[in-house]
Amino acid sequence: MESRTEPARPASDSAPEPEPPDTGTPAGIPAAASPDAAAPARPRTPAPTSPGASAGRPPLVRELLLVVGLFVVYKAGRLLADGRTGEAFADAHRVWGWERSLHLPGEGAVQAPLLHSDMLVHLANTYYATVHFPATIAFLVWLYVRRPAHYLWARRVLALLTAAALAGHLLFPLAPPRLLAETGLVDTGRVYGPTVYGAHPAADALANQFAAMPSLHFGWALMVAIGLIAATRSRLRALWLLHPLLTLLVIVGTANHYWLDAIVATALLCIALAVIPPPHRTATDQGLPPAPEPAGISVPERHGPELHGLVGAGR
């Protein structure tokens, strides 16, 4: 009896084919796709800019001509109010009486400490003669370069304040307290120097000594401080108010202005600020962090099998 031996089957026929690992990726989608490829691209966030940089900076030549023109009008307007000596002294007596009726402190209380030191009174006269215009010009130049939007606002406010002050000089000529014998005050500029005024007010061709109210020395100094506080973010920016405070003590201590001159200038500046509001401050201007990105452009989080599958596909 013959025994039959069947030929051995190939190994491929006997062992089942291994199944591919479950990657969790649907058919038709490449398994080696990177996780970053499925995420939407993040839009680039623009670099932060300095406050006010988005505002258009006005042409330099035009601004220079405009500022020079305003200065010429300012000087011409002050000279137009000159030559009214009788009215100026009559108004000075009125102002002096009004201050006493309002129980304002005497200007002599500020001048007396200065007269105890030749150095102090000389410094006060120098401050009065040299700080007024340079400080205002430096303020405008800095705003023009660093804060164009605030520059336009400050220039308009100063122009409106100056125009209102010139109207006051024309309508209400006023002799300063240093020229009024009733006050008992010393003309520190003439006695100690330096001074910007001539010895005889009626013959002074360079300045109108009867344009005391309102005080543009104080009005401009106060606007410089307010403008710098509005345009900067330093925690110490309130210290800029020391500039108008020192200016007030100087103009009163040197007997160039009454208290009421500064009060009227402050009222006019408040009106100008109400008419011309400051530029809008953004979150960057106020030192706040930028707003978070909208949820629609953030990268979605992946959890569970989907994340596992993507990681396995990259191996």
C-alpha positions as CSV (number, residue, x, y, z in Angstrom):
1,M,0.0,0.0,0.0
2,E,1.5,3.2,-1.1
3,S,1.7,6.2,1.2
4,R,1.3,9.6,-0.4
5,T,3.1,12.6,0.9
6,E,1.5,15.9,0.1
7,P,3.9,18.7,-0.8
8,A,4.4,21.4,1.9
9,R,2.5,24.6,1.4
10,P,4.4,27.8,1.2
11,A,4.6,29.8,4.4
12,S,2.7,32.6,2.8
13,D,-0.3,30.3,2.2
14,S,-0.4,29.0,5.8
15,A,0.2,32.3,7.8
16,P,-2.5,35.1,7.6
17,E,-1.3,38.4,6.3
18,P,-0.6,41.0,9.1
19,E,-3.1,43.8,9.2
20,P,-1.7,47.3,9.0
21,P,-1.6,49.3,12.2
22,D,-4.7,51.3,13.0
23,T,-3.6,54.9,12.5
24,G,-7.0,56.4,13.0
25,T,-6.6,58.2,9.6
26,P,-9.5,57.8,7.1
27,A,-8.8,56.2,3.8
28,G,-7.6,58.5,1.1
29,I,-5.7,60.8,3.5
30,P,-1.9,60.5,3.7
31,A,-0.9,59.1,7.1
32,A,2.4,60.9,7.2
33,A,0.8,64.3,7.2
34,S,2.3,66.6,9.8
35,P,0.1,67.9,12.6
36,D,1.0,71.5,11.6
37,A,-0.3,71.0,8.1
38,A,-3.9,70.6,9.4
39,A,-3.8,73.7,11.5
40,P,-4.8,77.1,10.0
41,A,-1.9,79.5,9.6
42,R,-1.6,82.2,12.2
43,P,-1.8,85.8,10.8
44,R,1.2,87.9,11.6
45,T,0.6,90.4,14.3
46,P,1.9,93.9,13.3
47,A,4.7,95.2,15.4
48,P,3.6,97.8,18.0
49,T,4.2,101.3,17.1
50,S,4.8,104.3,19.3
51,P,1.7,106.3,20.4
52,G,0.5,108.8,17.9
53,A,2.7,107.3,15.1
54,S,-0.4,106.3,13.1
55,A,-1.4,109.9,12.8
56,G,-0.1,111.7,9.8
57,R,2.8,114.1,10.5
58,P,2.1,117.5,8.9
59,P,4.7,118.9,6.5
60,L,7.6,120.5,8.3
61,V,7.9,123.6,6.1
62,R,4.2,124.4,6.5
63,E,4.3,124.1,10.2
64,L,7.4,126.3,10.5
65,L,5.7,129.0,8.5
66,L,2.5,128.6,10.5
67,V,4.4,128.9,13.9
68,V,6.4,131.9,12.7
69,G,3.2,133.6,11.4
70,L,1.5,133.0,14.8
71,F,4.5,134.5,16.5
72,V,4.4,137.6,14.3
73,V,0.7,138.0,14.9
74,Y,1.2,137.6,18.6
75,K,3.9,140.4,18.7
76,A,1.9,142.7,16.4
77,G,-1.3,142.2,18.5
78,R,0.5,143.1,21.7
79,L,1.9,146.3,20.2
80,L,-1.5,147.3,18.9
81,A,-2.7,147.5,22.5
82,D,0.2,149.8,23.4
83,G,-0.2,153.6,23.9
84,R,-3.3,153.5,26.2
85,T,-1.5,154.5,29.4
86,G,-4.5,156.1,31.1
87,E,-6.8,153.1,30.6
88,A,-4.0,150.7,31.6
89,F,-3.5,152.3,35.0
90,A,-7.2,152.7,35.6
91,D,-7.7,149.0,35.0
92,A,-4.7,148.2,37.2
93,H,-6.4,150.0,40.2
94,R,-9.6,148.0,39.5
95,V,-7.8,144.7,39.4
96,W,-5.9,145.5,42.6
97,G,-9.2,146.3,44.3
98,W,-10.9,143.2,43.0
99,E,-8.1,141.0,44.4
100,R,-8.5,142.6,47.8
101,S,-12.3,142.1,47.6
102,L,-11.7,138.4,46.8
103,H,-9.3,138.2,49.7
104,L,-6.5,136.9,47.5
105,P,-3.0,136.9,49.1
106,G,-0.9,139.9,48.3
107,E,1.7,139.5,45.6
108,G,4.2,140.9,48.1
109,A,4.1,137.6,50.0
110,V,5.7,136.0,47.1
111,Q,8.2,138.8,46.3
112,A,9.5,139.3,49.9
113,P,11.5,136.0,50.0
114,L,13.1,136.8,46.6
115,L,14.3,140.2,47.8
116,H,16.3,138.5,50.6
117,S,18.7,137.0,48.1
118,D,20.3,138.7,45.1
119,M,20.9,135.3,43.5
120,L,17.3,134.2,43.9
121,V,15.8,137.4,42.4
122,H,18.3,137.3,39.6
123,L,17.4,133.7,38.8
124,A,13.7,134.6,38.9
125,N,14.3,137.5,36.4
126,T,16.3,135.2,34.2
127,Y,13.6,132.6,34.2
128,Y,11.0,135.1,33.3
129,A,13.1,136.5,30.4
130,T,14.5,133.3,28.9
131,V,12.2,130.2,29.6
132,H,8.9,131.3,28.2
133,F,9.5,130.9,24.4
134,P,12.2,128.2,24.4
135,A,10.2,125.9,26.6
136,T,7.1,126.2,24.4
137,I,9.1,125.7,21.2
138,A,10.8,122.6,22.6
139,F,7.5,121.2,23.7
140,L,6.0,121.6,20.2
141,V,9.2,120.2,18.5
142,W,9.1,117.1,20.7
143,L,5.4,116.5,20.0
144,Y,6.0,117.0,16.3
145,V,8.7,114.3,16.2
146,R,7.3,111.8,18.8
147,R,3.5,112.4,19.0
148,P,2.2,114.0,15.8
149,A,-1.5,113.6,16.8
150,H,-0.8,115.4,20.1
151,Y,1.2,118.0,18.3
152,L,-1.7,119.0,16.1
153,W,-4.0,119.2,19.2
154,A,-1.5,121.2,21.2
155,R,-0.8,123.7,18.4
156,R,-4.5,124.3,17.9
157,V,-5.1,124.8,21.6
158,L,-2.1,127.2,21.9
159,A,-3.3,129.2,18.9
160,L,-6.8,129.5,20.3
161,L,-5.5,130.5,23.7
162,T,-3.2,133.1,22.2
163,A,-5.9,134.6,20.0
164,A,-8.2,134.9,23.0
165,A,-5.4,136.5,25.1
166,L,-4.7,139.1,22.3
167,A,-8.4,140.0,22.3
168,G,-8.1,140.5,26.1
169,H,-5.0,142.7,25.7
170,L,-6.9,144.9,23.2
171,L,-10.1,145.1,25.2
172,F,-8.6,145.4,28.7
173,P,-5.1,147.1,28.7
174,L,-3.6,146.6,32.1
175,A,-0.5,148.0,33.8
176,P,1.5,145.3,35.7
177,P,1.8,145.6,39.5
178,R,5.5,146.7,39.2
179,L,4.3,149.9,37.7
180,L,1.5,150.6,40.2
181,A,2.8,152.5,43.2
182,E,-0.2,151.4,45.3
183,T,1.1,147.8,45.4
184,G,4.4,148.7,47.0
185,L,6.1,146.1,44.9
186,V,9.6,146.4,43.4
187,D,10.4,146.2,39.7
188,T,12.9,143.4,40.1
189,G,13.9,143.4,36.5
190,R,14.9,147.0,36.4
191,V,16.6,147.0,39.9
192,Y,18.4,143.6,39.8
193,G,18.3,142.6,36.1
194,P,18.0,141.1,33.6
195,T,14.9,142.7,32.1
196,V,13.1,142.5,28.8
197,Y,11.3,145.8,29.1
198,G,12.3,149.4,28.5
199,A,12.6,152.0,31.3
200,H,9.6,153.9,30.0
201,P,6.5,151.8,29.1
202,A,4.9,154.3,26.8
203,A,8.1,154.5,24.7
204,D,8.9,150.8,24.6
205,A,8.9,149.7,21.0
206,L,9.9,146.1,21.6
207,A,7.1,145.0,24.0
208,N,3.7,146.1,25.2
209,Q,4.0,146.5,29.0
210,F,0.2,147.0,29.3
211,A,-0.7,143.5,28.1
212,A,-0.7,141.8,31.5
213,M,-4.1,140.1,31.5
214,P,-4.3,137.3,30.8
215,S,-0.8,136.0,31.4
216,L,0.4,134.0,28.4
217,H,3.6,133.2,30.5
218,F,1.3,131.1,32.7
219,G,-1.2,130.0,30.1
220,W,1.5,128.6,27.8
221,A,3.4,126.9,30.7
222,L,0.2,125.3,31.9
223,M,-0.6,124.0,28.4
224,V,3.0,122.6,28.1
225,A,2.4,120.6,31.3
226,I,-1.0,119.4,30.3
227,G,0.2,118.4,26.9
228,L,3.1,116.4,28.2
229,I,0.9,114.6,30.7
230,A,-1.5,113.7,28.0
231,A,1.2,112.5,25.5
232,T,3.4,110.5,27.9
233,R,2.9,107.4,30.0
234,S,5.4,107.8,32.8
235,R,4.1,107.4,36.4
236,L,5.9,110.6,37.2
237,R,4.4,112.7,34.5
238,A,2.4,114.7,36.9
239,L,5.7,116.4,37.9
240,W,5.4,118.5,34.7
241,L,2.9,120.6,36.7
242,L,6.0,122.0,38.5
243,H,6.7,124.1,35.4
244,P,3.5,126.2,35.6
245,L,3.8,126.3,39.4
246,L,7.3,127.7,39.2
247,T,6.2,130.1,36.4
248,L,3.3,131.4,38.5
249,L,5.7,132.1,41.4
250,V,8.1,133.9,39.1
251,I,5.6,136.1,37.3
252,V,4.0,137.2,40.6
253,G,7.3,137.4,42.5
254,T,8.9,139.7,39.9
255,A,5.7,141.9,40.0
256,N,5.0,141.3,36.3
257,H,1.5,139.9,36.8
258,Y,-1.3,139.8,39.3
259,W,-2.9,136.6,40.6
260,L,-6.0,137.4,38.4
261,D,-3.8,137.4,35.3
262,A,-3.1,133.7,35.9
263,I,-6.7,132.9,36.9
264,V,-8.0,134.4,33.7
265,A,-5.4,132.6,31.6
266,T,-6.4,129.3,33.2
267,A,-10.1,129.9,32.4
268,L,-9.3,130.7,28.8
269,L,-7.2,127.5,28.5
270,C,-10.0,125.4,30.0
271,I,-12.4,126.8,27.3
272,A,-9.8,126.0,24.6
273,L,-9.4,122.5,25.8
274,A,-13.2,122.0,25.9
275,V,-13.4,123.2,22.3
276,I,-10.5,121.2,21.0
277,P,-10.5,117.7,22.7
278,P,-7.2,115.7,22.8
279,P,-6.7,112.8,20.4
280,H,-8.1,109.4,21.3
281,R,-5.8,107.3,23.4
282,T,-5.4,103.6,22.4
283,A,-4.5,100.7,24.7
284,T,-0.9,101.1,23.7
285,D,-0.9,104.8,24.6
286,Q,-2.2,103.9,28.1
287,G,0.4,101.2,28.6
288,L,-2.1,98.4,28.6
289,P,-1.3,95.0,27.0
290,P,-2.6,94.4,23.4
291,A,-6.0,92.8,23.0
292,P,-5.9,88.9,22.7
293,E,-6.3,87.4,19.3
294,P,-9.9,86.4,18.3
295,A,-10.7,82.7,18.9
296,G,-11.3,82.1,15.3
297,I,-7.6,82.3,14.3
298,S,-6.1,80.3,17.2
299,V,-4.8,76.8,16.6
300,P,-7.4,74.2,17.7
301,E,-6.4,71.7,20.4
302,R,-6.4,68.0,19.5
303,H,-7.3,65.3,22.0
304,G,-7.8,61.5,22.1
305,P,-7.4,59.2,19.1
306,E,-7.0,61.9,16.6
307,L,-3.8,63.2,18.2
308,H,-2.5,59.7,18.8
309,G,-3.1,58.8,15.2
310,L,-1.3,61.8,13.9
311,V,1.7,61.1,16.2
312,G,1.9,57.5,15.1
313,A,1.7,58.4,11.4
314,G,4.8,60.4,11.7
315,R,7.0,57.6,12.9
